[in-house]
Amino acid sequence: MARQYLARVGVMGYVGRFATALPLDVSRGSRVVCRTERGLEVAELLSDVEQVTGGDVDGTLLRKVTASDDLLLARIEKHRDDAYQACAALLEARQLDVTLMEVEQLFDAQTLVFYFLGETHAELESITMELAEEYESKVQFRRFAQTVAEGCGPECGTEEATGCSVGGCSSCLLASSCAAAGS
């Protein structure tokens, strides 16, 4: 029977449920490698959870982070910082009214995710494609401000969605506002 864990993934701190068929010697705070819908990612283990029959999981917990993984993570971090600087320079050179919030490189070292604040333009897509080619990566960009302002779907941000007067829902960035507000 698969064991399930809660883990925090990505720069935006998504908390998901991850299953593993193999017994792992892990505890709260352990760094683990997970397979998510985005690819391979490093996550921080938060806790194990009761098995829910038929419950959906967000991915597979593969193993603990190793010393070799730490070397790869150091290279990924440098690569990510270089991609951030390159993107910021291109935005400035083309005088686009967009703020680069963050760049995330997944553990597979093949996917860069850019987070922008502001309106997205065709020129912005052109920049991300240039960066994908330069860094030999797949590139995704996220509209950070739109998710914060509108939520992730119908009724997101309403009390009906969560029972919380602050808003949000269980699947978007606004979900943390309930905990922060003490609702």
MARLUM-433262 format. One record per residue (C-alpha): residue number from 1; residue in three letters; x, y, z. Coordinates in steps of 0.001 Angstrom, whole numbers, m for minus. Example, Ala and Ser with C-alpha at 12.3 -4.5 7.8 and 13.67 -1.06 7.14 Angstrom:
<rs>
{1; "ALA"; {12300; m4500; 7800}}
{2; "SER"; {13670; m1060; 7140}}
</rs>
This chain:
<rs>
{1; "MET"; {0; 0; 0}}
{2; "ALA"; {1362; 3423; m967}}
{3; "ARG"; {2308; 5814; 1776}}
{4; "GLN"; {1353; 9480; 1361}}
{5; "TYR"; {3127; 12651; 2434}}
{6; "LEU"; {2443; 16375; 2330}}
{7; "ALA"; {5278; 18337; 762}}
{8; "ARG"; {5933; 21955; m257}}
{9; "VAL"; {7013; 22313; m3886}}
{10; "GLY"; {8210; 25199; m6037}}
{11; "VAL"; {9036; 28831; m5386}}
{12; "MET"; {5369; 29658; m4803}}
{13; "GLY"; {5208; 27061; m2027}}
{14; "TYR"; {2467; 24789; m3371}}
{15; "VAL"; {1556; 22126; m794}}
{16; "GLY"; {555; 18813; m2317}}
{17; "ARG"; {m47; 15177; m1469}}
{18; "PHE"; {2642; 12804; m2775}}
{19; "ALA"; {2597; 9018; m2710}}
{20; "THR"; {5416; 6497; m2599}}
{21; "ALA"; {5311; 2724; m2808}}
{22; "LEU"; {8768; 2365; m1273}}
{23; "PRO"; {9375; 2814; 2439}}
{24; "LEU"; {11468; 5947; 2982}}
{25; "ASP"; {13327; 7092; 6067}}
{26; "VAL"; {12149; 10693; 5959}}
{27; "SER"; {10980; 13198; 8526}}
{28; "ARG"; {9568; 16710; 8583}}
{29; "GLY"; {11934; 19120; 6846}}
{30; "SER"; {13619; 16445; 4698}}
{31; "ARG"; {14304; 17466; 1119}}
{32; "VAL"; {12891; 14956; m1329}}
{33; "VAL"; {12713; 14499; m5099}}
{34; "CYS"; {9146; 14360; m6440}}
{35; "ARG"; {7588; 13843; m9844}}
{36; "THR"; {4837; 16414; m10406}}
{37; "GLU"; {2804; 17345; m13458}}
{38; "ARG"; {5536; 19916; m14224}}
{39; "GLY"; {8404; 17400; m14049}}
{40; "LEU"; {11012; 16474; m11431}}
{41; "GLU"; {11111; 18881; m8507}}
{42; "VAL"; {12723; 19113; m5093}}
{43; "ALA"; {10240; 19465; m2245}}
{44; "GLU"; {10324; 19973; 1501}}
{45; "LEU"; {8520; 17229; 3389}}
{46; "LEU"; {5911; 18597; 5793}}
{47; "SER"; {4286; 15448; 7217}}
{48; "ASP"; {2938; 12014; 6456}}
{49; "VAL"; {m821; 11765; 6067}}
{50; "GLU"; {m3494; 9158; 6509}}
{51; "GLN"; {m4090; 7131; 3367}}
{52; "VAL"; {m7279; 8271; 1687}}
{53; "THR"; {m8853; 5556; m410}}
{54; "GLY"; {m9328; 6855; m3931}}
{55; "GLY"; {m7868; 10235; m2995}}
{56; "ASP"; {m6015; 12077; m5707}}
{57; "VAL"; {m2311; 12680; m5294}}
{58; "ASP"; {m300; 15513; m6813}}
{59; "GLY"; {2662; 13355; m7694}}
{60; "THR"; {5092; 10686; m6635}}
{61; "LEU"; {7718; 11031; m3938}}
{62; "LEU"; {10772; 9279; m5404}}
{63; "ARG"; {13581; 9568; m2837}}
{64; "LYS"; {15509; 11770; m447}}
{65; "VAL"; {17888; 14358; m1908}}
{66; "THR"; {21431; 12944; m2090}}
{67; "ALA"; {24862; 14579; m1983}}
{68; "SER"; {25039; 14234; m5791}}
{69; "ASP"; {21684; 15990; m6037}}
{70; "ASP"; {23076; 18879; m3990}}
{71; "LEU"; {25837; 19365; m6592}}
{72; "LEU"; {23222; 19420; m9365}}
{73; "LEU"; {21071; 21834; m7343}}
{74; "ALA"; {24031; 24232; m7030}}
{75; "ARG"; {24424; 24241; m10834}}
{76; "ILE"; {20676; 24671; m11297}}
{77; "GLU"; {20706; 27657; m8923}}
{78; "LYS"; {23501; 29343; m10902}}
{79; "HIS"; {21675; 28597; m14155}}
{80; "ARG"; {18474; 30049; m12672}}
{81; "ASP"; {20261; 33219; m11551}}
{82; "ASP"; {21806; 33634; m15014}}
{83; "ALA"; {18368; 33211; m16636}}
{84; "TYR"; {16907; 35824; m14251}}
{85; "GLN"; {19616; 38355; m15139}}
{86; "ALA"; {19268; 37655; m18878}}
{87; "CYS"; {15487; 38051; m18761}}
{88; "ALA"; {15686; 41261; m16704}}
{89; "ALA"; {18193; 42695; m19208}}
{90; "LEU"; {15932; 41823; m22167}}
{91; "LEU"; {12909; 43405; m20447}}
{92; "GLU"; {14879; 46582; m19787}}
{93; "ALA"; {16344; 46713; m23304}}
{94; "ARG"; {12893; 46366; m24864}}
{95; "GLN"; {11348; 48755; m22327}}
{96; "LEU"; {8481; 46428; m21449}}
{97; "ASP"; {6267; 47467; m18548}}
{98; "VAL"; {6497; 44054; m16876}}
{99; "THR"; {8209; 43119; m13627}}
{100; "LEU"; {10071; 39835; m13443}}
{101; "MET"; {9159; 38386; m10050}}
{102; "GLU"; {11080; 35113; m10066}}
{103; "VAL"; {12624; 32427; m12224}}
{104; "GLU"; {12332; 28812; m11184}}
{105; "GLN"; {14285; 25951; m12699}}
{106; "LEU"; {12915; 22498; m12055}}
{107; "PHE"; {15140; 19669; m10864}}
{108; "ASP"; {14991; 18069; m14312}}
{109; "ALA"; {17166; 21057; m15392}}
{110; "GLN"; {15098; 21272; m18576}}
{111; "THR"; {12257; 23542; m17506}}
{112; "LEU"; {12448; 27228; m16622}}
{113; "VAL"; {9348; 28913; m15186}}
{114; "PHE"; {9208; 32725; m15306}}
{115; "TYR"; {6833; 34626; m12998}}
{116; "PHE"; {5827; 38101; m14202}}
{117; "LEU"; {3821; 40923; m12690}}
{118; "GLY"; {2016; 43017; m15283}}
{119; "GLU"; {309; 42593; m18623}}
{120; "THR"; {1691; 39905; m20889}}
{121; "HIS"; {2547; 40909; m24438}}
{122; "ALA"; {3504; 38986; m27546}}
{123; "GLU"; {6950; 40523; m27015}}
{124; "LEU"; {7128; 38805; m23626}}
{125; "GLU"; {6483; 35435; m25254}}
{126; "SER"; {9238; 36248; m27744}}
{127; "ILE"; {11653; 36930; m24869}}
{128; "THR"; {10818; 33667; m23127}}
{129; "MET"; {11315; 31743; m26376}}
{130; "GLU"; {14738; 33391; m26824}}
{131; "LEU"; {15648; 32368; m23298}}
{132; "ALA"; {14408; 28813; m23892}}
{133; "GLU"; {16692; 28559; m26887}}
{134; "GLU"; {19648; 30121; m25085}}
{135; "TYR"; {19288; 27876; m22026}}
{136; "GLU"; {18162; 24792; m23973}}
{137; "SER"; {15079; 24543; m21787}}
{138; "LYS"; {11332; 24447; m22006}}
{139; "VAL"; {9978; 27757; m20770}}
{140; "GLN"; {6700; 28528; m19046}}
{141; "PHE"; {5526; 31898; m17865}}
{142; "ARG"; {2997; 32563; m15144}}
{143; "ARG"; {751; 35584; m14757}}
{144; "PHE"; {1321; 36135; m11063}}
{145; "ALA"; {m808; 39284; m10727}}
{146; "GLN"; {m3804; 37788; m12524}}
{147; "THR"; {m3923; 34808; m10161}}
{148; "VAL"; {m3627; 37066; m7118}}
{149; "ALA"; {m6317; 39446; m8383}}
{150; "GLU"; {m8787; 36942; m9822}}
{151; "GLY"; {m7971; 33636; m8168}}
{152; "CYS"; {m7878; 30384; m10035}}
{153; "GLY"; {m11468; 29891; m11108}}
{154; "PRO"; {m15180; 30363; m10469}}
{155; "GLU"; {m16049; 31547; m6957}}
{156; "CYS"; {m12373; 31730; m5957}}
{157; "GLY"; {m12036; 34536; m3471}}
{158; "THR"; {m15557; 34106; m2131}}
{159; "GLU"; {m16694; 32842; 1238}}
{160; "GLU"; {m18682; 30113; m536}}
{161; "ALA"; {m15461; 28622; m1941}}
{162; "THR"; {m13739; 28222; 1422}}
{163; "GLY"; {m15927; 29307; 4267}}
{164; "CYS"; {m13288; 31989; 4799}}
{165; "SER"; {m14216; 35660; 4705}}
{166; "VAL"; {m10780; 36583; 3317}}
{167; "GLY"; {m11166; 34500; 134}}
{168; "GLY"; {m9146; 32032; m1800}}
{169; "CYS"; {m9688; 28362; m2337}}
{170; "SER"; {m7753; 25193; m1801}}
{171; "SER"; {m5948; 25303; m5145}}
{172; "CYS"; {m4531; 28797; m5593}}
{173; "LEU"; {m2238; 31381; m4065}}
{174; "LEU"; {m5106; 33053; m2226}}
{175; "ALA"; {m5570; 30000; 4}}
{176; "SER"; {m2796; 31188; 2306}}
{177; "SER"; {m4688; 34398; 3023}}
{178; "CYS"; {m7136; 32541; 5303}}
{179; "ALA"; {m4341; 31203; 7477}}
{180; "ALA"; {m2583; 34565; 7539}}
{181; "ALA"; {m5768; 36371; 8538}}
{182; "GLY"; {m6572; 33810; 11209}}
{183; "SER"; {m9953; 32891; 9690}}
</rs>
